[in-house]
Structures are given as C-alpha cells and as structure tokens.
C-alpha cells in the first residue's frame, strides 16, 4: 500500500509511544483515547507504518473512512 503524501489532510499520522518493555500505544483520533498499537493495526482504517527520517519515531498512518451518518429508513 502506498502513502499519498500529496494529500496530508486526508491522513492521520499517529506516533507510536512506548517500546521495549513498555506497552506500545497510539492516540486514536476516532475513539479519542489512547489504545494499544495492536488494536490500531487491526483497524480497517490502518494504512501503513512510517518511520521518521531520524529513525527515532514510528508512526501509524491512518486513512479516514467516508462514514456517512446512518439516517435510518
């Protein structure tokens, strides 16, 4: 999967926090809470991982879904 750098407003770059013996977490913009990175990678909005040029930060790239509100029938 490729990353569309020409449309940054359509992507969320979530920094992975923690590592080593610490639990790895990300701040989910949809749930508005910090979740385990494994739950984030299992989400259908997950696109790919990105590494900062310094090599010191890793990001989860999250694509928005066009969730139209369900207005019922």
mmCIF file of the N, C-alpha and C atoms, coordinates in Angstrom:
data_MODEL
# 
_entry.id   MODEL 
# 
loop_
_atom_site.group_PDB 
_atom_site.id 
_atom_site.type_symbol 
_atom_site.label_atom_id 
_atom_site.label_alt_id 
_atom_site.label_comp_id 
_atom_site.label_asym_id 
_atom_site.label_entity_id 
_atom_site.label_seq_id 
_atom_site.pdbx_PDB_ins_code 
_atom_site.Cartn_x 
_atom_site.Cartn_y 
_atom_site.Cartn_z 
_atom_site.occupancy 
_atom_site.B_iso_or_equiv 
_atom_site.pdbx_formal_charge 
_atom_site.auth_seq_id 
_atom_site.auth_comp_id 
_atom_site.auth_asym_id 
_atom_site.auth_atom_id 
_atom_site.pdbx_PDB_model_num 
ATOM 1   N N  . UNK A 1 1  ? 0.850   -1.167 0.000  1.00 0.00 ? 1  UNK A N  1 
ATOM 2   C CA . UNK A 1 1  ? 0.000   0.000  0.000  1.00 0.00 ? 1  UNK A CA 1 
ATOM 3   C C  . UNK A 1 1  ? 0.896   1.229  0.000  1.00 0.00 ? 1  UNK A C  1 
ATOM 4   N N  . UNK A 1 2  ? 0.540   2.210  -0.772 1.00 0.00 ? 2  UNK A N  1 
ATOM 5   C CA . UNK A 1 2  ? 1.369   3.402  -0.851 1.00 0.00 ? 2  UNK A CA 1 
ATOM 6   C C  . UNK A 1 2  ? 0.760   4.531  -0.044 1.00 0.00 ? 2  UNK A C  1 
ATOM 7   N N  . UNK A 1 3  ? 1.604   5.443  0.313  1.00 0.00 ? 3  UNK A N  1 
ATOM 8   C CA . UNK A 1 3  ? 1.194   6.583  1.116  1.00 0.00 ? 3  UNK A CA 1 
ATOM 9   C C  . UNK A 1 3  ? 1.051   7.795  0.202  1.00 0.00 ? 3  UNK A C  1 
ATOM 10  N N  . UNK A 1 4  ? -0.079  8.456  0.233  1.00 0.00 ? 4  UNK A N  1 
ATOM 11  C CA . UNK A 1 4  ? -0.295  9.622  -0.619 1.00 0.00 ? 4  UNK A CA 1 
ATOM 12  C C  . UNK A 1 4  ? 0.159   10.874 0.110  1.00 0.00 ? 4  UNK A C  1 
ATOM 13  N N  . UNK A 1 5  ? 1.391   11.268 -0.155 1.00 0.00 ? 5  UNK A N  1 
ATOM 14  C CA . UNK A 1 5  ? 1.940   12.435 0.529  1.00 0.00 ? 5  UNK A CA 1 
ATOM 15  C C  . UNK A 1 5  ? 1.367   13.742 -0.006 1.00 0.00 ? 5  UNK A C  1 
ATOM 16  N N  . UNK A 1 6  ? 0.709   13.698 -1.152 1.00 0.00 ? 6  UNK A N  1 
ATOM 17  C CA . UNK A 1 6  ? 0.132   14.919 -1.711 1.00 0.00 ? 6  UNK A CA 1 
ATOM 18  C C  . UNK A 1 6  ? -1.203  15.282 -1.059 1.00 0.00 ? 6  UNK A C  1 
ATOM 19  N N  . UNK A 1 7  ? -1.706  14.447 -0.177 1.00 0.00 ? 7  UNK A N  1 
ATOM 20  C CA . UNK A 1 7  ? -2.984  14.724 0.486  1.00 0.00 ? 7  UNK A CA 1 
ATOM 21  C C  . UNK A 1 7  ? -2.858  14.504 1.995  1.00 0.00 ? 7  UNK A C  1 
ATOM 22  N N  . UNK A 1 8  ? -1.981  15.269 2.669  1.00 0.00 ? 8  UNK A N  1 
ATOM 23  C CA . UNK A 1 8  ? -1.757  15.016 4.090  1.00 0.00 ? 8  UNK A CA 1 
ATOM 24  C C  . UNK A 1 8  ? -2.983  15.260 4.963  1.00 0.00 ? 8  UNK A C  1 
ATOM 25  N N  . UNK A 1 9  ? -3.916  16.109 4.516  1.00 0.00 ? 9  UNK A N  1 
ATOM 26  C CA . UNK A 1 9  ? -5.104  16.365 5.324  1.00 0.00 ? 9  UNK A CA 1 
ATOM 27  C C  . UNK A 1 9  ? -6.022  15.158 5.354  1.00 0.00 ? 9  UNK A C  1 
ATOM 28  N N  . UNK A 1 10 ? -5.808  14.206 4.470  1.00 0.00 ? 10 UNK A N  1 
ATOM 29  C CA . UNK A 1 10 ? -6.650  13.016 4.437  1.00 0.00 ? 10 UNK A CA 1 
ATOM 30  C C  . UNK A 1 10 ? -6.055  11.862 5.232  1.00 0.00 ? 10 UNK A C  1 
ATOM 31  N N  . UNK A 1 11 ? -4.861  12.069 5.795  1.00 0.00 ? 11 UNK A N  1 
ATOM 32  C CA . UNK A 1 11 ? -4.209  11.012 6.558  1.00 0.00 ? 11 UNK A CA 1 
ATOM 33  C C  . UNK A 1 11 ? -3.972  11.473 7.982  1.00 0.00 ? 11 UNK A C  1 
ATOM 34  N N  . UNK A 1 12 ? -4.035  10.556 8.913  1.00 0.00 ? 12 UNK A N  1 
ATOM 35  C CA . UNK A 1 12 ? -3.676  10.852 10.299 1.00 0.00 ? 12 UNK A CA 1 
ATOM 36  C C  . UNK A 1 12 ? -2.362  10.128 10.585 1.00 0.00 ? 12 UNK A C  1 
ATOM 37  N N  . UNK A 1 13 ? -1.394  10.855 11.110 1.00 0.00 ? 13 UNK A N  1 
ATOM 38  C CA . UNK A 1 13 ? -0.096  10.284 11.453 1.00 0.00 ? 13 UNK A CA 1 
ATOM 39  C C  . UNK A 1 13 ? -0.057  10.146 12.967 1.00 0.00 ? 13 UNK A C  1 
ATOM 40  N N  . UNK A 1 14 ? -0.166  8.929  13.464 1.00 0.00 ? 14 UNK A N  1 
ATOM 41  C CA . UNK A 1 14 ? -0.260  8.669  14.896 1.00 0.00 ? 14 UNK A CA 1 
ATOM 42  C C  . UNK A 1 14 ? 1.077   8.138  15.395 1.00 0.00 ? 14 UNK A C  1 
ATOM 43  N N  . UNK A 1 15 ? 1.719   8.882  16.271 1.00 0.00 ? 15 UNK A N  1 
ATOM 44  C CA . UNK A 1 15 ? 3.016   8.452  16.779 1.00 0.00 ? 15 UNK A CA 1 
ATOM 45  C C  . UNK A 1 15 ? 2.855   7.297  17.757 1.00 0.00 ? 15 UNK A C  1 
ATOM 46  N N  . UNK A 1 16 ? 3.644   6.252  17.548 1.00 0.00 ? 16 UNK A N  1 
ATOM 47  C CA . UNK A 1 16 ? 3.639   5.119  18.465 1.00 0.00 ? 16 UNK A CA 1 
ATOM 48  C C  . UNK A 1 16 ? 4.482   5.487  19.669 1.00 0.00 ? 16 UNK A C  1 
ATOM 49  N N  . UNK A 1 17 ? 3.887   5.403  20.849 1.00 0.00 ? 17 UNK A N  1 
ATOM 50  C CA . UNK A 1 17 ? 4.586   5.722  22.089 1.00 0.00 ? 17 UNK A CA 1 
ATOM 51  C C  . UNK A 1 17 ? 4.869   4.437  22.842 1.00 0.00 ? 17 UNK A C  1 
ATOM 52  N N  . UNK A 1 18 ? 5.995   4.418  23.518 1.00 0.00 ? 18 UNK A N  1 
ATOM 53  C CA . UNK A 1 18 ? 6.383   3.234  24.271 1.00 0.00 ? 18 UNK A CA 1 
ATOM 54  C C  . UNK A 1 18 ? 7.311   2.370  23.433 1.00 0.00 ? 18 UNK A C  1 
ATOM 55  N N  . UNK A 1 19 ? 7.627   1.218  23.946 1.00 0.00 ? 19 UNK A N  1 
ATOM 56  C CA . UNK A 1 19 ? 8.531   0.316  23.252 1.00 0.00 ? 19 UNK A CA 1 
ATOM 57  C C  . UNK A 1 19 ? 9.400   -0.408 24.260 1.00 0.00 ? 19 UNK A C  1 
ATOM 58  N N  . UNK A 1 20 ? 10.147  -1.365 23.799 1.00 0.00 ? 20 UNK A N  1 
ATOM 59  C CA . UNK A 1 20 ? 10.942  -2.164 24.714 1.00 0.00 ? 20 UNK A CA 1 
ATOM 60  C C  . UNK A 1 20 ? 10.023  -2.959 25.617 1.00 0.00 ? 20 UNK A C  1 
ATOM 61  N N  . UNK A 1 21 ? 10.147  -2.755 26.921 1.00 0.00 ? 21 UNK A N  1 
ATOM 62  C CA . UNK A 1 21 ? 9.281   -3.463 27.865 1.00 0.00 ? 21 UNK A CA 1 
ATOM 63  C C  . UNK A 1 21 ? 7.977   -2.713 28.118 1.00 0.00 ? 21 UNK A C  1 
ATOM 64  N N  . UNK A 1 22 ? 7.890   -1.461 27.651 1.00 0.00 ? 22 UNK A N  1 
ATOM 65  C CA . UNK A 1 22 ? 6.669   -0.671 27.824 1.00 0.00 ? 22 UNK A CA 1 
ATOM 66  C C  . UNK A 1 22 ? 5.622   -1.085 26.792 1.00 0.00 ? 22 UNK A C  1 
ATOM 67  N N  . UNK A 1 23 ? 4.371   -0.919 27.142 1.00 0.00 ? 23 UNK A N  1 
ATOM 68  C CA . UNK A 1 23 ? 3.270   -1.164 26.211 1.00 0.00 ? 23 UNK A CA 1 
ATOM 69  C C  . UNK A 1 23 ? 3.309   -0.084 25.131 1.00 0.00 ? 23 UNK A C  1 
ATOM 70  N N  . UNK A 1 24 ? 3.156   -0.480 23.878 1.00 0.00 ? 24 UNK A N  1 
ATOM 71  C CA . UNK A 1 24 ? 3.124   0.479  22.780 1.00 0.00 ? 24 UNK A CA 1 
ATOM 72  C C  . UNK A 1 24 ? 1.694   0.928  22.558 1.00 0.00 ? 24 UNK A C  1 
ATOM 73  N N  . UNK A 1 25 ? 1.504   2.258  22.504 1.00 0.00 ? 25 UNK A N  1 
ATOM 74  C CA . UNK A 1 25 ? 0.173   2.833  22.382 1.00 0.00 ? 25 UNK A CA 1 
ATOM 75  C C  . UNK A 1 25 ? 0.162   3.943  21.350 1.00 0.00 ? 25 UNK A C  1 
ATOM 76  N N  . UNK A 1 26 ? -1.023  4.234  20.835 1.00 0.00 ? 26 UNK A N  1 
ATOM 77  C CA . UNK A 1 26 ? -1.235  5.383  19.964 1.00 0.00 ? 26 UNK A CA 1 
ATOM 78  C C  . UNK A 1 26 ? -2.504  6.103  20.423 1.00 0.00 ? 26 UNK A C  1 
ATOM 79  N N  . UNK A 1 27 ? -2.589  7.366  20.091 1.00 0.00 ? 27 UNK A N  1 
ATOM 80  C CA . UNK A 1 27 ? -3.787  8.160  20.411 1.00 0.00 ? 27 UNK A CA 1 
ATOM 81  C C  . UNK A 1 27 ? -4.730  8.071  19.222 1.00 0.00 ? 27 UNK A C  1 
ATOM 82  N N  . UNK A 1 28 ? -5.814  7.339  19.375 1.00 0.00 ? 28 UNK A N  1 
ATOM 83  C CA . UNK A 1 28 ? -6.769  7.112  18.286 1.00 0.00 ? 28 UNK A CA 1 
ATOM 84  C C  . UNK A 1 28 ? -7.667  8.347  18.115 1.00 0.00 ? 28 UNK A C  1 
ATOM 85  N N  . UNK A 1 29 ? -7.654  8.971  16.928 1.00 0.00 ? 29 UNK A N  1 
ATOM 86  C CA . UNK A 1 29 ? -8.500  10.157 16.724 1.00 0.00 ? 29 UNK A CA 1 
ATOM 87  C C  . UNK A 1 29 ? -9.983  9.814  16.659 1.00 0.00 ? 29 UNK A C  1 
ATOM 88  N N  . UNK A 1 30 ? -10.301 8.595  16.296 1.00 0.00 ? 30 UNK A N  1 
ATOM 89  C CA . UNK A 1 30 ? -11.708 8.198  16.186 1.00 0.00 ? 30 UNK A CA 1 
ATOM 90  C C  . UNK A 1 30 ? -12.306 7.911  17.559 1.00 0.00 ? 30 UNK A C  1 
ATOM 91  N N  . UNK A 1 31 ? -11.573 7.164  18.370 1.00 0.00 ? 31 UNK A N  1 
ATOM 92  C CA . UNK A 1 31 ? -12.064 6.827  19.708 1.00 0.00 ? 31 UNK A CA 1 
ATOM 93  C C  . UNK A 1 31 ? -11.764 7.914  20.725 1.00 0.00 ? 31 UNK A C  1 
ATOM 94  N N  . UNK A 1 32 ? -10.870 8.825  20.352 1.00 0.00 ? 32 UNK A N  1 
ATOM 95  C CA . UNK A 1 32 ? -10.436 9.907  21.226 1.00 0.00 ? 32 UNK A CA 1 
ATOM 96  C C  . UNK A 1 32 ? -9.898  9.385  22.549 1.00 0.00 ? 32 UNK A C  1 
ATOM 97  N N  . UNK A 1 33 ? -9.092  8.319  22.452 1.00 0.00 ? 33 UNK A N  1 
ATOM 98  C CA . UNK A 1 33 ? -8.437  7.762  23.626 1.00 0.00 ? 33 UNK A CA 1 
ATOM 99  C C  . UNK A 1 33 ? -7.155  7.069  23.182 1.00 0.00 ? 33 UNK A C  1 
ATOM 100 N N  . UNK A 1 34 ? -6.317  6.745  24.130 1.00 0.00 ? 34 UNK A N  1 
ATOM 101 C CA . UNK A 1 34 ? -5.087  6.027  23.843 1.00 0.00 ? 34 UNK A CA 1 
ATOM 102 C C  . UNK A 1 34 ? -5.396  4.538  23.850 1.00 0.00 ? 34 UNK A C  1 
ATOM 103 N N  . UNK A 1 35 ? -4.977  3.854  22.766 1.00 0.00 ? 35 UNK A N  1 
ATOM 104 C CA . UNK A 1 35 ? -5.258  2.427  22.639 1.00 0.00 ? 35 UNK A CA 1 
ATOM 105 C C  . UNK A 1 35 ? -3.956  1.670  22.379 1.00 0.00 ? 35 UNK A C  1 
ATOM 106 N N  . UNK A 1 36 ? -3.983  0.376  22.582 1.00 0.00 ? 36 UNK A N  1 
ATOM 107 C CA . UNK A 1 36 ? -2.848  -0.490 22.290 1.00 0.00 ? 36 UNK A CA 1 
ATOM 108 C C  . UNK A 1 36 ? -2.584  -0.473 20.789 1.00 0.00 ? 36 UNK A C  1 
ATOM 109 N N  . UNK A 1 37 ? -1.316  -0.431 20.414 1.00 0.00 ? 37 UNK A N  1 
ATOM 110 C CA . UNK A 1 37 ? -0.972  -0.345 18.997 1.00 0.00 ? 37 UNK A CA 1 
ATOM 111 C C  . UNK A 1 37 ? -1.482  -1.561 18.218 1.00 0.00 ? 37 UNK A C  1 
ATOM 112 N N  . UNK A 1 38 ? -1.609  -2.717 18.848 1.00 0.00 ? 38 UNK A N  1 
ATOM 113 C CA . UNK A 1 38 ? -2.116  -3.898 18.150 1.00 0.00 ? 38 UNK A CA 1 
ATOM 114 C C  . UNK A 1 38 ? -3.574  -3.711 17.723 1.00 0.00 ? 38 UNK A C  1 
ATOM 115 N N  . UNK A 1 39 ? -4.360  -3.041 18.553 1.00 0.00 ? 39 UNK A N  1 
ATOM 116 C CA . UNK A 1 39 ? -5.749  -2.754 18.189 1.00 0.00 ? 39 UNK A CA 1 
ATOM 117 C C  . UNK A 1 39 ? -5.796  -1.772 17.024 1.00 0.00 ? 39 UNK A C  1 
ATOM 118 N N  . UNK A 1 40 ? -4.859  -0.836 17.018 1.00 0.00 ? 40 UNK A N  1 
ATOM 119 C CA . UNK A 1 40 ? -4.786  0.146  15.939 1.00 0.00 ? 40 UNK A CA 1 
ATOM 120 C C  . UNK A 1 40 ? -4.442  -0.534 14.617 1.00 0.00 ? 40 UNK A C  1 
ATOM 121 N N  . UNK A 1 41 ? -3.487  -1.458 14.628 1.00 0.00 ? 41 UNK A N  1 
ATOM 122 C CA . UNK A 1 41 ? -3.080  -2.149 13.407 1.00 0.00 ? 41 UNK A CA 1 
ATOM 123 C C  . UNK A 1 41 ? -4.171  -3.076 12.877 1.00 0.00 ? 41 UNK A C  1 
ATOM 124 N N  . UNK A 1 42 ? -5.078  -3.495 13.737 1.00 0.00 ? 42 UNK A N  1 
ATOM 125 C CA . UNK A 1 42 ? -6.181  -4.358 13.322 1.00 0.00 ? 42 UNK A CA 1 
ATOM 126 C C  . UNK A 1 42 ? -7.361  -3.566 12.763 1.00 0.00 ? 42 UNK A C  1 
ATOM 127 N N  . UNK A 1 43 ? -7.341  -2.251 12.937 1.00 0.00 ? 43 UNK A N  1 
ATOM 128 C CA . UNK A 1 43 ? -8.441  -1.387 12.487 1.00 0.00 ? 43 UNK A CA 1 
ATOM 129 C C  . UNK A 1 43 ? -8.459  -1.307 10.965 1.00 0.00 ? 43 UNK A C  1 
ATOM 130 N N  . UNK A 1 44 ? -9.633  -1.223 10.371 1.00 0.00 ? 44 UNK A N  1 
ATOM 131 C CA . UNK A 1 44 ? -9.728  -1.140 8.912  1.00 0.00 ? 44 UNK A CA 1 
ATOM 132 C C  . UNK A 1 44 ? -9.251  0.202  8.375  1.00 0.00 ? 44 UNK A C  1 
ATOM 133 N N  . UNK A 1 45 ? -9.035  1.180  9.236  1.00 0.00 ? 45 UNK A N  1 
ATOM 134 C CA . UNK A 1 45 ? -8.512  2.476  8.801  1.00 0.00 ? 45 UNK A CA 1 
ATOM 135 C C  . UNK A 1 45 ? -6.986  2.474  8.701  1.00 0.00 ? 45 UNK A C  1 
ATOM 136 N N  . UNK A 1 46 ? -6.342  1.447  9.257  1.00 0.00 ? 46 UNK A N  1 
ATOM 137 C CA . UNK A 1 46 ? -4.883  1.355  9.226  1.00 0.00 ? 46 UNK A CA 1 
ATOM 138 C C  . UNK A 1 46 ? -4.403  1.259  7.782  1.00 0.00 ? 46 UNK A C  1 
ATOM 139 N N  . UNK A 1 47 ? -3.427  2.094  7.410  1.00 0.00 ? 47 UNK A N  1 
ATOM 140 C CA . UNK A 1 47 ? -2.901  2.079  6.050  1.00 0.00 ? 47 UNK A CA 1 
ATOM 141 C C  . UNK A 1 47 ? -1.499  1.477  6.006  1.00 0.00 ? 47 UNK A C  1 
ATOM 142 N N  . UNK A 1 48 ? -0.579  2.002  6.809  1.00 0.00 ? 48 UNK A N  1 
ATOM 143 C CA . UNK A 1 48 ? 0.798   1.533  6.799  1.00 0.00 ? 48 UNK A CA 1 
ATOM 144 C C  . UNK A 1 48 ? 1.538   2.120  7.997  1.00 0.00 ? 48 UNK A C  1 
ATOM 145 N N  . UNK A 1 49 ? 2.782   1.741  8.143  1.00 0.00 ? 49 UNK A N  1 
ATOM 146 C CA . UNK A 1 49 ? 3.659   2.334  9.143  1.00 0.00 ? 49 UNK A CA 1 
ATOM 147 C C  . UNK A 1 49 ? 4.613   3.280  8.434  1.00 0.00 ? 49 UNK A C  1 
ATOM 148 N N  . UNK A 1 50 ? 5.036   4.313  9.117  1.00 0.00 ? 50 UNK A N  1 
ATOM 149 C CA . UNK A 1 50 ? 6.014   5.251  8.564  1.00 0.00 ? 50 UNK A CA 1 
ATOM 150 C C  . UNK A 1 50 ? 7.085   5.499  9.614  1.00 0.00 ? 50 UNK A C  1 
ATOM 151 N N  . UNK A 1 51 ? 8.314   5.624  9.161  1.00 0.00 ? 51 UNK A N  1 
ATOM 152 C CA . UNK A 1 51 ? 9.436   5.881  10.063 1.00 0.00 ? 51 UNK A CA 1 
ATOM 153 C C  . UNK A 1 51 ? 9.935   7.299  9.826  1.00 0.00 ? 51 UNK A C  1 
ATOM 154 N N  . UNK A 1 52 ? 10.132  8.046  10.897 1.00 0.00 ? 52 UNK A N  1 
ATOM 155 C CA . UNK A 1 52 ? 10.680  9.393  10.818 1.00 0.00 ? 52 UNK A CA 1 
ATOM 156 C C  . UNK A 1 52 ? 12.082  9.317  10.214 1.00 0.00 ? 52 UNK A C  1 
ATOM 157 N N  . UNK A 1 53 ? 12.489  10.309 9.432  1.00 0.00 ? 53 UNK A N  1 
ATOM 158 C CA . UNK A 1 53 ? 13.833  10.274 8.839  1.00 0.00 ? 53 UNK A CA 1 
ATOM 159 C C  . UNK A 1 53 ? 14.967  10.104 9.858  1.00 0.00 ? 53 UNK A C  1 
ATOM 160 N N  . UNK A 1 54 ? 14.762  10.542 11.084 1.00 0.00 ? 54 UNK A N  1 
ATOM 161 C CA . UNK A 1 54 ? 15.788  10.375 12.118 1.00 0.00 ? 54 UNK A CA 1 
ATOM 162 C C  . UNK A 1 54 ? 15.878  8.927  12.583 1.00 0.00 ? 54 UNK A C  1 
ATOM 163 N N  . UNK A 1 55 ? 14.844  8.138  12.275 1.00 0.00 ? 55 UNK A N  1 
ATOM 164 C CA . UNK A 1 55 ? 14.805  6.744  12.701 1.00 0.00 ? 55 UNK A CA 1 
ATOM 165 C C  . UNK A 1 55 ? 14.398  6.568  14.149 1.00 0.00 ? 55 UNK A C  1 
ATOM 166 N N  . UNK A 1 56 ? 14.023  7.663  14.816 1.00 0.00 ? 56 UNK A N  1 
ATOM 167 C CA . UNK A 1 56 ? 13.711  7.599  16.244 1.00 0.00 ? 56 UNK A CA 1 
ATOM 168 C C  . UNK A 1 56 ? 12.223  7.569  16.542 1.00 0.00 ? 56 UNK A C  1 
ATOM 169 N N  . UNK A 1 57 ? 11.387  7.786  15.536 1.00 0.00 ? 57 UNK A N  1 
ATOM 170 C CA . UNK A 1 57 ? 9.940   7.776  15.757 1.00 0.00 ? 57 UNK A CA 1 
ATOM 171 C C  . UNK A 1 57 ? 9.285   6.913  14.693 1.00 0.00 ? 57 UNK A C  1 
ATOM 172 N N  . UNK A 1 58 ? 8.256   6.196  15.101 1.00 0.00 ? 58 UNK A N  1 
ATOM 173 C CA . UNK A 1 58 ? 7.478   5.374  14.173 1.00 0.00 ? 58 UNK A CA 1 
ATOM 174 C C  . UNK A 1 58 ? 6.027   5.836  14.263 1.00 0.00 ? 58 UNK A C  1 
ATOM 175 N N  . UNK A 1 59 ? 5.389   5.934  13.113 1.00 0.00 ? 59 UNK A N  1 
ATOM 176 C CA . UNK A 1 59 ? 4.012   6.397  13.043 1.00 0.00 ? 59 UNK A CA 1 
ATOM 177 C C  . UNK A 1 59 ? 3.119   5.340  12.413 1.00 0.00 ? 59 UNK A C  1 
ATOM 178 N N  . UNK A 1 60 ? 1.883   5.301  12.873 1.00 0.00 ? 60 UNK A N  1 
ATOM 179 C CA . UNK A 1 60 ? 0.836   4.537  12.206 1.00 0.00 ? 60 UNK A CA 1 
ATOM 180 C C  . UNK A 1 60 ? 0.136   5.534  11.296 1.00 0.00 ? 60 UNK A C  1 
ATOM 181 N N  . UNK A 1 61 ? -0.004  5.179  10.033 1.00 0.00 ? 61 UNK A N  1 
ATOM 182 C CA . UNK A 1 61 ? -0.704  6.047  9.094  1.00 0.00 ? 61 UNK A CA 1 
ATOM 183 C C  . UNK A 1 61 ? -2.130  5.539  8.983  1.00 0.00 ? 61 UNK A C  1 
ATOM 184 N N  . UNK A 1 62 ? -3.057  6.410  9.312  1.00 0.00 ? 62 UNK A N  1 
ATOM 185 C CA . UNK A 1 62 ? -4.470  6.071  9.423  1.00 0.00 ? 62 UNK A CA 1 
ATOM 186 C C  . UNK A 1 62 ? -5.245  6.834  8.347  1.00 0.00 ? 62 UNK A C  1 
ATOM 187 N N  . UNK A 1 63 ? -5.987  6.110  7.516  1.00 0.00 ? 63 UNK A N  1 
ATOM 188 C CA . UNK A 1 63 ? -6.785  6.752  6.476  1.00 0.00 ? 63 UNK A CA 1 
ATOM 189 C C  . UNK A 1 63 ? -8.218  6.934  6.954  1.00 0.00 ? 63 UNK A C  1 
ATOM 190 N N  . UNK A 1 64 ? -8.792  8.094  6.696  1.00 0.00 ? 64 UNK A N  1 
ATOM 191 C CA . UNK A 1 64 ? -10.182 8.292  7.105  1.00 0.00 ? 64 UNK A CA 1 
ATOM 192 C C  . UNK A 1 64 ? -11.136 7.485  6.240  1.00 0.00 ? 64 UNK A C  1 
ATOM 193 N N  . UNK A 1 65 ? -12.203 7.086  6.831  1.00 0.00 ? 65 UNK A N  1 
ATOM 194 C CA . UNK A 1 65 ? -13.276 6.441  6.079  1.00 0.00 ? 65 UNK A CA 1 
ATOM 195 C C  . UNK A 1 65 ? -14.355 7.479  5.848  1.00 0.00 ? 65 UNK A C  1 
ATOM 196 N N  . UNK A 1 66 ? -14.999 7.388  4.736  1.00 0.00 ? 66 UNK A N  1 
ATOM 197 C CA . UNK A 1 66 ? -16.110 8.298  4.476  1.00 0.00 ? 66 UNK A CA 1 
ATOM 198 C C  . UNK A 1 66 ? -17.338 7.719  5.151  1.00 0.00 ? 66 UNK A C  1 
ATOM 199 N N  . UNK A 1 67 ? -17.389 7.895  6.454  1.00 0.00 ? 67 UNK A N  1 
ATOM 200 C CA . UNK A 1 67 ? -18.507 7.376  7.232  1.00 0.00 ? 67 UNK A CA 1 
ATOM 201 C C  . UNK A 1 67 ? -19.682 8.328  7.154  1.00 0.00 ? 67 UNK A C  1 
ATOM 202 N N  . UNK A 1 68 ? -20.608 8.017  6.310  1.00 0.00 ? 68 UNK A N  1 
ATOM 203 C CA . UNK A 1 68 ? -21.818 8.820  6.244  1.00 0.00 ? 68 UNK A CA 1 
ATOM 204 C C  . UNK A 1 68 ? -22.695 8.427  7.425  1.00 0.00 ? 68 UNK A C  1 
ATOM 205 N N  . UNK A 1 69 ? -23.267 9.384  8.110  1.00 0.00 ? 69 UNK A N  1 
ATOM 206 C CA . UNK A 1 69 ? -24.138 9.039  9.232  1.00 0.00 ? 69 UNK A CA 1 
ATOM 207 C C  . UNK A 1 69 ? -25.330 8.216  8.765  1.00 0.00 ? 69 UNK A C  1 
ATOM 208 N N  . UNK A 1 70 ? -25.620 7.192  9.540  1.00 0.00 ? 70 UNK A N  1 
ATOM 209 C CA . UNK A 1 70 ? -26.755 6.329  9.199  1.00 0.00 ? 70 UNK A CA 1 
ATOM 210 C C  . UNK A 1 70 ? -28.026 7.043  9.625  1.00 0.00 ? 70 UNK A C  1 
ATOM 211 N N  . UNK A 1 71 ? -28.809 7.450  8.627  1.00 0.00 ? 71 UNK A N  1 
ATOM 212 C CA . UNK A 1 71 ? -30.005 8.228  8.925  1.00 0.00 ? 71 UNK A CA 1 
ATOM 213 C C  . UNK A 1 71 ? -31.232 7.365  9.106  1.00 0.00 ? 71 UNK A C  1 
ATOM 214 N N  . UNK A 1 72 ? -31.055 6.049  9.005  1.00 0.00 ? 72 UNK A N  1 
ATOM 215 C CA . UNK A 1 72 ? -32.192 5.153  9.210  1.00 0.00 ? 72 UNK A CA 1 
ATOM 216 C C  . UNK A 1 72 ? -33.126 5.132  8.021  1.00 0.00 ? 72 UNK A C  1 
ATOM 217 N N  . UNK A 1 73 ? -34.063 4.220  8.084  1.00 0.00 ? 73 UNK A N  1 
ATOM 218 C CA . UNK A 1 73 ? -35.002 4.109  6.967  1.00 0.00 ? 73 UNK A CA 1 
ATOM 219 C C  . UNK A 1 73 ? -36.355 4.616  7.350  1.00 0.00 ? 73 UNK A C  1 
# 
